[in-house]
Structure formats: C-alpha cells, structure tokens
Amino acid sequence: MTERGLEPEFSDRVHQQLTSITGPGREAGPDIRDLTGLLWCSIDNDDSLDLDQLTVCETQAHGAVRMLVAIADVDALVRKGSAIDEHARINTTSVYTSARIFPMLPERLSTDLTSLNAGEDRLALVTEMDFNADATLASSTVYRAMVRNKAKLAYDAVSAWIEGEGTLPAEATAVPGMESQLRTQDALAQQLRVRRHAEGSLELETFQPRAVFEGEQVIDIRQQVQNRARQLIEEVMIATNGCTARFLAARGGASMRRVVRSPERWLRIVGVAKDYGESLPSEPDAKALEAFLAKRHKADPLRFPDLSLIIVKLMGRGEYVVESPGAAPVGHFGLAVRDYTHSTAPNRRFPDLITSRVLKAALANQPPPYSIAEMGKLALHCTQQEDAAQKVERRMRKAEAALLLESRVGQSFDALVTGSSTADGVWVRIFLPPAEGKLVAGMAELKVGEKVRVKLVATDVDRGFIDFEQLY
C-alpha cells in the first residue's frame, strides 16, 4: 500500500478527532423525514460490518412498485476538511484483503456510528423510485431521513432462500412482512436486470478468488459466485446511482460521474469475436457485444471468466469525471446507461461521500461544497487511487494463492491457458483451488482457452508468484 501511495494506518490527528465524536449523527428539522417505522433491511457479505445501504419497497396499484434506498449520511460525522476526511481523501477507498481490511474511515465510524446497523436510528439520504409494472422508471426523488435497519441479512443465505435451496434467514423471519418485502424486491430486480441487458448492459464474470481462513491459516480459496441476492442489490444500486445523477443534473449543478468510455480498441474486440466465429459491427455497439457474451457464456461457461477478462481489458478501466450542467454525458458503456454516479457506499468510497455532500447542499439550496476545478482534481485522484487499491488487492490474492499452494509443489493440476504473448509469456488458471500462475517450461504453441495438464514447480509468497510446467 505504501509503495502505491496509500496510507495503511490512521494518523494521530484522526485518533484525536475520533475521541471528540460521542455518538451517531443527530439532526432534526422539517427536511428530515422519520422513516424508522418502515421494514428496512440490509443485504451484504456475511462478514460485512460497514453497512452503507438499506432497501424497502411498497407495492402500488396496477403492479407498480415504490422502491426506497437509504444511504448512510457519513457526512453528518465526517465533515469536509477534517482529519478523518483528509485520510479518506488520500486513500479514496477501503482496501480489502482476506487477512485484513484497511477501511477508508476508522472502524468506530464505518462499522458503528456511520453504519446502518440493525436496530439503530441513523441519518440517511433516501432515493425514492416509482417503477411501473414493467419496471420502467416513472419518477424519482431524493430527500433526507432517519431510518432504522430491521434485519441485517447476508447474500448467500438470502439467495439460497430465493432459489428454494434454503429457509428464510432467522433475522428476516423475526420481522413480520419481511418475507414479502424480499420477494417483491427480488422480482423488481430481475425485471430491471432483463431491461438492462436488453439495452446492452454487459454480463461479465470476472475471476475473483477469496481466501478462506481457519484461525490464521489459509485453508482454501473459493471463487465468489454471483447469485440472486447479489443481483438484487446490484440492480437496485445501479438504479439509485442513475437517479442520483439525474437529480443533480436537474438541479443544475456539476457532479462526479463514474464512466466507462466507448471502447477505443473496439476493433480488437471485433477480432476476439471473430476468433469465436462471430461478427460484431465495425462501430462500438453494446447490444451486439452483450449478445455475443451471452452466447459464449451459454456455450462455454468454463472459459467465460477468461473471455470476460479479455473484454474488460480491451474496454478500458472505469474512471471518475466531472460533468457540468448541459454537457453531453460520457455514459457508462459497460452498464449501457448515460447518467451514472457512485453514491451508494460513502463508508467505503470517497467519490460517494463527495456526492453525498453535493446532494445535501442541493437539498438545502446551498452553494456546492466543491468547485468544479476542485472536483476535477479529486476525480482524477480517485481514479488513480482506486487503481492503486485494486493492484494491492490483486497482489494479495496472488500471495494468498501462493501461500496455500506452497505445500503442494510437485503436484499436477488441470488448467486453462488464460494469456499468451511473447512479452508476458503463458499464463494458466487451475480449477481447484482457483489460482493463476505462469508456465515456465513446456509452452509449445498454446492458445488462450486451451486445456492443459500442468505441474506446480515453485511458489513465492512474498511476490505472489506461482510457477508451473506443462505436462501435456
């Protein structure tokens, strides 16, 4: 982290400021609605304690649904220019490794006083969205409120229940009406998902292994699986981020957007499709690319994560930009949306905290807390630091895999070729445990996607190196 310009630890000034904070944010006034009585719930990872968002919905006439999303009002305790804010501005994101999380905000805030914890009253920014029966958005608005989480739920348990493979989690069972809540939210999310993909939103499946610990020992590595509960939160948050962007645009102010530009290397993507016997238009076309990806996922799910990675690299990374009123939006090519900001995770991402402050100023009819020039510099900085954090996380995942495999040198594995070039050599991915390494011997005429049998010959935990040789 230090090598990449990230600060692993909090300064003495941060700890001093923490001692002056005695409780959660408390404000009152006619602009803060009391929504503590609604059936709010959170759905996150099993071990997540920094809860940024809650959801609740109301069924309306003729199959319509009103969806409310509450986002933690972190700014209520973390004021712009404070010592805590300065640390958040430097790192711009929490850094997640399996062994330790390096939070953007001190844990006393991110997992307690600014977290939307179960049974606690918390200030929030609420996006209220009215969807028609076909999941088209009829209207939306944003306002401040006090909310209370009625059930802290986890992705895997909720998904198992939705798909009929498990029972309703006890935390939900204990709240009358929560079961129908979750059913309605899931149904709406699946409708939104279908609509997004029809518009060309890309269905990608990236390789994201995660170490499993027993005490302080890494005992396994498992690939994170996309499921219905993750899709539920993903769809609702995408909708919320779009509404936030449009709300700020309608108020005539600048905002920080999350964009993925139309791919400059589109012809390279066309070439990838041609290798699979498929043709894509000569100009960037998200719908055509999504149709190709969906077809490949159905035809060859085993190799789909590797194809996804190739497409992601050719599309280019996401970035933060400032969009001024009246300017043509860059849009998010991967999500096939025009208006998109990051607003739903202010405990974990600094751009979301910036957006929260801009929203609160707009709601109060006050001047923006950031000038356009200041926001522009922050957008570039947030992009750079997010990239740095991702490189740290990837490095640690490689080290975890090397640590798990160091006792298995000499063993053989089935693998897929995931990369092959004269500059970088040949890379392979083994299946159990899911890990990637480099071929250092026996690399004759291998193509990406080809199945091979390899032997593990060396590991280097410090550098995250895993070396194989090809058997046949």
N, C-alpha and C positions, 0 to 999 in steps of 0.2 A: 504493500500500500504506500509506504513512504517513497519507494522508488518511482511511483506513478503519481506523486503529488497529492496523495490522500492522507488525512490525519487519522491514525488509528485510535488515539486517545483524546479525551476532552481536557481542555486547559484548566488551570486553577481558577480563571475568571468564570468559566462555565460552572464549576462546582460552587463558587461563591454565589452566583446568581441563583442556582438551584436552592440554596439554603433560604433564600428570601421568598420562595414560592411555597405557600402554605396549603394550597388546595386547588381543585379544578377551577377553570374559568367560570365566573359568575357575573352575568349581566341580566338586566331586566329592562323592559320597555315595550311599548306597543308594537315594535317591529320584530320582537322575538316571540314566536308562537309557542304555546305549550302543547307539544305533541307526545308527551311522555306516556299517554294512555294507549297509543297505537301499538300494534303487535310487531314491533321491530325485531329483526334478528340479524346476526352476522354469520357469514359463512366464509371460512378461511382455512388455512392449513391446520393440521392437528396441533402443532406447536406454536402457532402464531399468537402473540400477545399484543402486538401493535395493531389494534383494530381501527381501521380508517373509515369503514363504511357500514351502514345498516340499510336494509331494504324492508319495505312493506307495501302492500297493494290493496286496492279496493275494487271489487267488481262493480261495473256500472251497467246501465241499461243497454240492451241490444248487443251484449257480448263485449262491450268496451271495458278497458282496464285502466285504472289510475295507478301508476307506479310512483312511489316516493323513494328517493335515495338520500340518506343523510350522510354527510361527510364531516368528519371531526373538524371543529374550529380550533385548529392548532394555534392560530394567530392570537387567540384570546390569552394565551400564556407566553407565546414566543413572539415578542414584539420585534419589528424591523430594527436592525442596528444593535440589538442586544448581543451579549457574549454568546449565548446559545444560538442565536440567529447567525452570527458570524461563523461558527463552526459548521452549521448546516449549509451556509453559502459556500464554504470552501469545499466540502465533500460533495454536496448536492444530492446525495443518495445514501441509503443504507447499503452496506456491503454484506452479502450473505455467503458465508462459508458453512460447511457442515459442522465444523468443530466450534465455531464461534460467529456470532452476528456482531457486526460493527455498526450500531444504529446511528442514523443521521442526528437524532435527538437523544439526550440522555434517557435511559430506560425508565427513570422515575416519571418522565413525561410520556414517552412513546408507548409504554406498556401500562400506564396507570392514569395520570392526570389528564392527558390529551387523548387517551384511547377510549373507544366507545365500549367500555367493559359492561358485562351483564349486570343488571340491577343498579347501574349508576346513572344519575342525571348528568347529561353532557350537552354543552352548546354545539350546534352543528349548522352547516349550510345545507339546506334541503332543496333538491331539484325535484319538482313535481311534474310528471309527464302523463298526459292523457293519450292513450292509444285506442284506435278504433278496433273493431272486431278482427280486422285483417292485419293488425299490428302496425298499421301506418300511424305516424305521429300526428295527432290532431292539434295539440298545443302543449306548451311547457312554460314553466316559470321557476324562479329561484328566490328563496327567502331564508331568513334566519329562524332557528327554532331551538327549543330544548327537547331532547329526546332521551329515551331510556331503552337499552338493549334488553329484550325479554328472553332471548335464547342465543347462547354462543354455540354455534354449530361448526362442524368440520366437513370439508369437501367429500372425503371418501365415504363417510357414514351416510351423509345426505344422498349422495349419488347411488349408493347401494340400495337405499330405500326407494328412491325414484324408479330405479330399474328393476325393482321387485326381488332384489337379492339380499335384502336385509330389512330389519324392522326400523320404524321411525325412531330416531335418536331420543333418548330419555329427556334431554333438555327441551325438545320440541313437544314431546308427549305431555309434559308438565304444563304446557300453555294451551288452554282451550282455544281452538281456532287456528293454531299454527300449522296443522296438517294441511288444511285447505289453502292457507296462505302459500305454502311452499308449492303445492300443486299448481296454483294459478301463476306464480312467478315462473316456474319451470315451463309451463305451457306458453306463456308470453315469450320467454327467452328463446324457445325453439322456433317460434314464428319469426322472431327478429333475426335469428340465425339463418333461416331459409331465405328471408328477404335480402340479407346482406350478401349471401353467396350468389343470389340471382343478379345482384348488381356488380359482381366481380370481386368481392372480398376474398382474399386468398386463404385457402385451407392448407396451412403448413404444419409440419410435425417435426420439430427440432429435437436433437439428441441432448437430453438434459438428465444425465445420471446423478443420483444423490446418494451419498454415503450413509450407511446405517450403522449406528454405534451401539455397542453393548458396554456400558460404562465408558471408559476412554479408549476402547478397542474398536477399530473399524472391522465389522464382521461381514458386511455385504455392501453391494452397490446396486441400486434399483433405478430403473428408468421411471420418471414421473409420467403418469398416464393421464391424458385428457379425459374428463368424464362429464356427466350431465351437470353436476353441481358447479364445476369449474366453468362450464359453458354458460350456466345461469348467470353467474357473477360477471363473466366476461361480456356477455351481451348487454346486460343492464348498465355496466360501467361505460361501454362504448357509446350507448345511447345518452348517458349522462354527460359524457365529455363533449359530445356533439351539441347538446342543448346548452351547456355552459358557454361554448364558443359562440353560438348564435345569440345568446343572451347578451354577452359583452359587445358583440358587433352591433346589436340593435340599440345599445346604449351609447354607441358612437365612440367607444374607447379602443385603444390598442390592446392586444392580448398576445400572450405567448402561446404559440401553436406547436403541436407535435406533428411533423410532416415526414412523409416518405415520398420523395420526388419521383416523377415519371422516369423509369429507368433509362439512363443514357446508354447502357450496354444491352439494350433490348435485342439487338441483332444477335448477341451472344446467347440470349435466352431462346431466340428463334432457332439457333443452331443446336441447343440442347434438346429442344422438342423434336427437331429433325432426326437426331440420333435415335429417338424412340419411334420413328416412323410417323410423326405427327407434324402438322404445319400450323404456324401461327402467323397472324398478319404482320406486315413489314413495319407497322407503326404500333407503339405501345397500346395494348388492349387488355385491360384487367379481366373482362369477362371471358375472353378467349383463353387467357392464361389459367384462370380458375377452372375452366372446363378441362383443360389439359391435365392439371394437377389432380382433379377429382378422378379422372380416368386412370391415371397412373397409380393413385392410392388404392383404387379398387383392384387393379391388375396385379400390383406388386407391393403390398403393404410392408414387406420386409425391408425393401430398399428405399421406401418412400422418405424416411428421415434424411437419407443422404442426398436424394434429389432435392428435398426442401432446402437443405443447407446450400447447395449449389445455387438455387434460385435466390435465396436470401442474399448471398454474396454478390450476385450479379445485379440485384435490385439496388443495392447500396443501403447504408445504415439509415435509421431514423435520425432526425435532428430536431432541435428546437429553433424556431424562428419567431420574429415579432411581425405580426400583421396589423397594419393600421387600417382605420375605417375607410372603406371604399376601395381598398386594394384588392386585386384579384387573388383569391386564396390559392396557396400551393396545393393543399389537399394531402391526403394520405393514400397513396397508391395501393398499399397492401390491404387496407380496410375498405377501399372503394368509397371513401367519404371525402367531402370537400371541407367541412368545418370540424376541426378536432383539436382539443387541447388536453393536457394532463391536469386533472383537477381532483381525482378521487383518492389520492394517497398522500396527504400532506405530512403524515408522520414519517414517511419513508422517502419522499422525493421533494426536492426544493422547488422545482417548477410548479408543483401542485400548491405549495404554500404561497408562492408568488400569486398564482391565480386566485387563491382564496382571499388574499389581501385586496386584489383588484376588484373582486366581486363585492366584498364588504364595502369598499369605498363607493362603488357604483350604486349599491343599495341605499347607502346613506347620503347619496348626492354630494359626495366629497371629491376633491381632486384625486387623481390616481396616485398611489403611493410610490410609483416608479415612473421616471421619464422614459420616453421612447428610446433615447440613447442608452440609458442605464439598463433598460430591459433587453436591448440588443446585445450588450456586453454579457449580460447574465445568460442569455440564450446560448451564445457561443460557449461560454464557460460550462454550462450544464451539459451540453453535448459532449464536450471534451472529458469531463469528469465521469459521466455515465459510461463512456467508452473505457476509461481507465478502470472503473469498478468492474466492468464486465471482464476485462483482461485479468484482473486479480481473481475473480471467481472462477474463470476457466483454468487459470494456473493451479488453483487449489483443488479443483476437480481432478486434474491430471495427477497431482500429488497424492490425492486420496486413492485413486486407482492404482498408482504405483505402490503405495503402502499395502494395499490389500493383496496385490499380486506378487510382492517380493518373495513370499514363501512358496510360490508356485513356479519359479524358474525351472525350465526343463519340461513343463507340461505342454500338451498340444491343445489347440482350440480350433473350432470352425470360425471363419471370419469372412467379412466382405471388404473388398477394396473400396475405400472412400475418397481417395485422392491419388493422383498420379501425374507427376510433372518432372521435367528434367531439373528444374530448380529446387523443388522441395522433396523429391523422392516419392516413395509409395507409402501411403497410409492405409491402415486396415482397422476395422472395428470388429471386436469379438462380441459374442452374444451373452455369455454367462461367465463372469459378470460383464455387464455392458461397459466396455472400455475401448479406447482408441490408442493405437501405437504406431510405430514406424517399422517398416520392413528394412532390415539392414543386410539381408542376404537372400538370394533367390528371387529376383524381381523380374524375371523374363516376361516381357510382353503382357503385362497385366493391365486390364482396363477397369475403370470405375464401375462398380456394381458386380464385378466378378467374384464368385465364391472361391475361397482358398482354404487350405489347411496350414496352420502356422504353429511354430513352437516359440514359447517365450524364452528369450535368451538373456535378458538383463532388464533391471529396473533402476531408476534413480529417483528416490522420493523427493529430494531437495529441488531438483529441476523438473520433476514431473515427467520424466522420460520413461517410456515403455518400448522395448525393442523386441521385435520378432524376426524369425527367419521362416521363409516359405518351405513347406514340406512337399506339397504337391497341389 
